[in-house]
Amino acid sequence: MSGKLKCQTTFAMEVQFQEAYTHNLFKKVQDELSVIMYCDADLVNDDDPIVEFKVTERKDYPNGMTRETWYTVVYNTSNGDVNCICRMFN
């Protein structure tokens, strides 16, 4: 495949990835960027040292349907620990 894959966002970092990565790796970066664009984080509680966020992830489907999923993410500022109720990272 010759040429560059088209950027999907206006993020400068996407252009940097486009220039530095292979097409396959750049496509994976684009997939992650598209997920990030559909996430919102709202501060729920700031009870030092524990900070709690509600993260909303929106997924749009070709048929016009939309699904939102909510996650609670807790950040401990004293030791840097981050935990999510999804348990995909701790």
Secondary structure as the mmCIF struct_conf table of DSSP 4:
data_model
#
loop_
_struct_conf.conf_type_id
_struct_conf.id
_struct_conf.beg_label_comp_id
_struct_conf.beg_label_asym_id
_struct_conf.beg_label_seq_id
_struct_conf.end_label_comp_id
_struct_conf.end_label_asym_id
_struct_conf.end_label_seq_id
BEND BEND1 GLY A 3 GLY A 3
HELX_LH_PP_P HELX_LH_PP_P1 LYS A 4 CYS A 7
BEND BEND2 GLN A 8 THR A 9
HELX_RH_AL_P HELX_RH_AL_P1 ALA A 12 ALA A 20
BEND BEND3 TYR A 21 TYR A 21
HELX_RH_AL_P HELX_RH_AL_P2 HIS A 23 MET A 37
TURN_TY1_P TURN_TY1_P1 TYR A 38 TYR A 38
STRN STRN1 CYS A 39 ASP A 47
TURN_TY1_P TURN_TY1_P2 ASP A 48 PRO A 49
STRN STRN2 ILE A 50 ASP A 60
TURN_TY1_P TURN_TY1_P3 PRO A 62 ASN A 63
BEND BEND4 GLY A 64 GLY A 64
STRN STRN3 THR A 66 ASN A 76
TURN_TY1_P TURN_TY1_P4 THR A 77 ASN A 79
STRN STRN4 VAL A 82 CYS A 84
TURN_TY1_P TURN_TY1_P5 ILE A 85 CYS A 86
BEND BEND5 MET A 88 MET A 88
#
